[in-house]
Amino acid sequence: MGWLIILFDLPTDTKYERHQATKFRDGLLGLGYLMLQYSVYARCAVTIDKKAGFINDIKRIAPTTGNVQCYFITDRQWEECITITKNRDKSDRQIEKEDRINEQLQFW
């Protein structure tokens, strides 16, 4: 089991480009990805076949401009991730992200 990490840098100079970037982010959420940062999303991928299918989905919804990178990391590497936060209290977004990750893991 592992995680497919999607990182992207999309142009937002024009109204059309902003619309395409928003459509892509919404598409990722619609496909079940978790937003880790504004341009970093992740999804649990149980098998290599699932990973390949997820990448095909990304290719299908990716905008025609900008860069989209897909990384696959093992579950062990995911567990080793260190998050450094300067705030004492967790924001609502951080709590929601942790809850959504737990939901995905419980599903598998």
Stockholm file with secondary structure:
# STOCKHOLM 1.0

chainA/1-108         MGWLIILFDLPTDTKYERHQATKFRDGLLGLGYLMLQYSVYARCAVTIDKKAGFINDIKRIAPTTGNVQCYFITDRQWEECITITKNRDKSDRQIEKEDRINEQLQFW
#=GR chainA/1-108 SS CEEEEEEEECCCSSHHHHHHHHHHHHHHHHTTCEEEETTEEEEEECSHHHHHHHHHHHHHHCCSSSEEEEEEEEHHHHHTCCCCCSCSSCCHHHHHHHHHHHHHHHHC
#=GC SS_cons         CEEEEEEEECCCSSHHHHHHHHHHHHHHHHTTCEEEETTEEEEEECSHHHHHHHHHHHHHHCCSSSEEEEEEEEHHHHHTCCCCCSCSSCCHHHHHHHHHHHHHHHHC
//
